[in-house]
Amino acid sequence: MKKILLLLVIGLFLSGCATESLSTLSTLQRRSIEAKELEGNFDDAFKATLQVLQDKGYVIKSTDYKAGVIQGETGEKDKGWWTYYRYEVTATIEQFGEDQVKERITFLKKSGTEGLVATTSKIIEDPKFLQEIYGAIQKEMFVRKNLNK
């Protein structure tokens, strides 16, 4: 029994990080859920997105203002014995007209086994969740625009 467990653990280490992206939607369908046009300017959209992601518990890991990219993640959550999960987010923002911004946000749920390198990634394809995020971003943009007056 110990030999089988040892072989299993060694096999997982040798296999590297087995990342599997499980998506039930086509790229075009996923893009229509993840992308949104918002009223406002790039600066307000960028700052509002940062604010909303932080409000939702994401730690911002990197930003590139010039490229319009924000990346963040949640801390690891205990899922059970030896397993964990965390969420990662990537947002891209671009000015799209005088008073319109195009934004796309992708959320991933990553799960794995503590001490082992095997990881599974699943794209979150929940339109209601993304609509809630975009609603909060648009609201924050509205507040920022009206505070600047």
C-alpha positions in Angstrom: 0.0 0.0 0.0 2.8 2.4 0.9 4.6 1.6 -2.4 1.5 2.4 -4.4 1.0 5.7 -2.6 4.7 6.5 -3.1 4.5 5.7 -6.8 1.3 7.9 -7.1 3.0 10.8 -5.4 6.2 10.5 -7.6 4.0 10.2 -10.7 2.3 13.5 -9.8 5.6 15.3 -9.2 7.0 14.0 -12.6 3.9 15.0 -14.5 4.4 18.7 -13.6 1.5 21.1 -13.3 -1.4 19.5 -15.2 -3.6 22.4 -15.9 -6.9 21.6 -17.5 -9.1 24.4 -18.7 -12.7 23.1 -18.7 -15.0 25.3 -20.7 -18.5 24.3 -21.9 -18.9 27.4 -24.1 -17.3 28.4 -27.4 -14.8 31.2 -27.4 -17.4 33.5 -29.0 -20.0 32.6 -26.4 -17.6 33.1 -23.5 -16.5 36.4 -24.9 -20.1 37.6 -25.1 -20.5 36.8 -21.4 -17.1 38.2 -20.3 -17.0 41.4 -22.3 -19.0 44.5 -21.7 -19.2 48.1 -23.0 -19.3 50.6 -20.1 -20.1 54.3 -20.2 -17.2 56.5 -19.1 -13.5 56.9 -19.6 -10.5 54.6 -19.4 -9.1 56.1 -16.2 -12.4 55.8 -14.3 -12.9 52.2 -15.6 -9.4 51.1 -14.6 -9.7 52.5 -11.0 -13.3 51.3 -10.6 -12.3 47.8 -11.6 -9.5 47.8 -9.1 -11.8 49.0 -6.4 -14.6 46.4 -7.1 -12.1 43.5 -7.3 -10.6 44.5 -4.0 -14.1 44.9 -2.5 -14.8 41.3 -3.7 -11.8 40.0 -1.8 -9.2 39.9 -4.6 -5.6 40.8 -3.9 -4.2 42.7 -6.9 -1.1 40.9 -8.1 -0.2 43.1 -11.1 -1.4 46.0 -13.1 -0.3 47.6 -16.4 -2.1 50.9 -16.8 -0.8 51.5 -20.3 -1.9 48.1 -21.5 -5.1 48.2 -19.5 -4.5 44.9 -17.7 -5.4 44.0 -14.1 -4.6 40.6 -12.5 -5.6 39.4 -9.1 -6.3 36.4 -7.0 -8.0 35.3 -3.8 -6.1 33.6 -1.0 -6.2 29.8 -0.9 -9.4 28.4 0.5 -9.4 25.0 2.3 -11.7 22.7 0.4 -11.1 19.6 2.5 -8.3 17.1 3.3 -5.1 18.1 1.4 -7.1 20.1 -1.2 -7.4 23.8 -1.8 -8.9 26.2 -4.3 -8.5 29.9 -5.2 -9.9 32.3 -7.8 -7.9 34.3 -10.3 -9.1 37.2 -12.3 -7.8 39.0 -15.4 -9.4 42.2 -16.6 -8.5 44.1 -19.8 -9.8 47.6 -20.4 -9.6 49.8 -23.5 -11.1 53.1 -24.5 -13.7 52.5 -27.2 -15.1 55.8 -28.4 -15.3 59.2 -26.6 -17.4 58.1 -23.6 -17.3 54.4 -23.9 -14.9 51.7 -22.5 -14.7 48.1 -23.5 -13.8 45.7 -20.7 -13.4 41.9 -20.5 -13.0 40.1 -17.3 -12.1 36.4 -17.0 -12.4 34.5 -13.7 -10.7 31.1 -13.1 -11.2 28.7 -10.3 -8.1 26.8 -9.6 -8.0 23.7 -7.4 -5.3 21.3 -6.4 -3.8 19.1 -3.8 -1.6 20.5 -1.0 2.0 19.6 -1.5 1.4 18.2 -5.0 1.8 20.0 -8.3 -1.4 18.8 -10.0 -3.8 21.7 -10.6 -7.1 22.1 -12.4 -8.4 25.4 -13.8 -12.0 26.0 -14.6 -13.2 29.2 -16.3 -16.2 30.6 -14.5 -19.0 31.0 -17.0 -21.7 32.5 -14.8 -23.5 35.3 -16.6 -25.3 36.5 -13.5 -22.0 36.7 -11.5 -20.3 38.7 -14.3 -23.4 40.9 -14.6 -23.1 41.7 -10.9 -19.4 42.5 -11.2 -20.0 44.8 -14.2 -23.0 46.5 -12.4 -20.7 47.3 -9.5 -18.0 48.6 -11.8 -20.4 50.8 -13.7 -21.8 52.1 -10.4 -18.3 52.9 -9.2 -17.5 54.7 -12.5 -20.7 56.8 -12.1 -19.6 57.8 -8.6 -16.1 58.7 -9.8 -17.4 60.7 -12.7 -19.8 62.7 -10.5 -17.1 63.3 -7.8 -14.9 64.9 -10.4 -17.4 67.6 -11.1 
